[in-house]
Amino acid sequence: MLKKIITTSSFILILVAVTSHSAYSQIGLGVTYEIRNEKPTNGFGVHAQFSLINLPLVSLSARLHYSYYSEENSLSVNNVRYTRDFTSNEIGGTAIASVGLGLLSPYVGLGIGWQNFSRETVFEQIADEFDVELDGEENAAKYYGVIGAAITPVPLLRPFIEYRYAGITKDNLGPSSHGTWVFGVQIRF
């Protein structure tokens, strides 16, 4: 009798394990902290990710993101103050393919976007006297590849790390290194 109960219970557990599917989130909203080599070096971002296809092991999704970077440098020499502000805004869309391996989900993606890079340079005393302004702004389309991994410790929360390598369509757009490390958390529902 005990042998029949163990055999039946084992069969039911195996059947449930093989045929069950995880519940997939359709929308994810996230915030990120981003680090890159060029100025401005640190930034923050927000994104929305939408599931397109959810299979038991592989899923495809689309992500829209916005990133903002800002940095100020200043130097004072002989009562002359030199200030330089860098600002960069990025917006983009990415197609992402991920593989679900339990709690870990590695992913890759390809995307396109737009980047605005501006710098404000002011010699506070000299600029006022000679009416000198050394500001500049540049815009360019960009394309990028993404590789990353996310973990799902609880169904609603999804911390992730990714590396974004970008190619920019203009050579003089400011950044000399095109890689960005992204650390973030996503709330999925």
Secondary structure as the mmCIF struct_conf table of DSSP 4:
data_model
#
loop_
_struct_conf.conf_type_id
_struct_conf.id
_struct_conf.beg_label_comp_id
_struct_conf.beg_label_asym_id
_struct_conf.beg_label_seq_id
_struct_conf.end_label_comp_id
_struct_conf.end_label_asym_id
_struct_conf.end_label_seq_id
HELX_RH_AL_P HELX_RH_AL_P1 LEU A 2 THR A 19
HELX_LH_PP_P HELX_LH_PP_P1 SER A 22 SER A 25
BEND BEND1 GLN A 26 GLN A 26
STRN STRN1 ILE A 27 ARG A 36
BEND BEND2 ASN A 37 PRO A 40
STRN STRN2 ASN A 42 ASN A 54
BEND BEND3 PRO A 56 LEU A 57
STRN STRN3 VAL A 58 VAL A 77
TURN_TY1_P TURN_TY1_P1 ASN A 78 ASN A 79
STRN STRN4 VAL A 80 VAL A 99
STRN STRN5 LEU A 101 LEU A 101
TURN_TY1_P TURN_TY1_P2 GLY A 102 LEU A 103
STRN STRN6 LEU A 104 PHE A 123
HELX_RH_AL_P HELX_RH_AL_P2 GLU A 124 PHE A 130
TURN_TY1_P TURN_TY1_P3 ASP A 131 ASP A 131
STRN STRN7 GLY A 136 ILE A 151
BEND BEND4 PRO A 153 PRO A 153
STRN STRN8 VAL A 154 VAL A 154
TURN_TY1_P TURN_TY1_P4 PRO A 155 LEU A 156
STRN STRN9 LEU A 157 ILE A 168
BEND BEND5 THR A 169 THR A 169
TURN_TY1_P TURN_TY1_P5 ASP A 171 ASN A 172
BEND BEND6 LEU A 173 GLY A 174
BEND BEND7 SER A 176 SER A 176
STRN STRN10 GLY A 179 ARG A 188
#
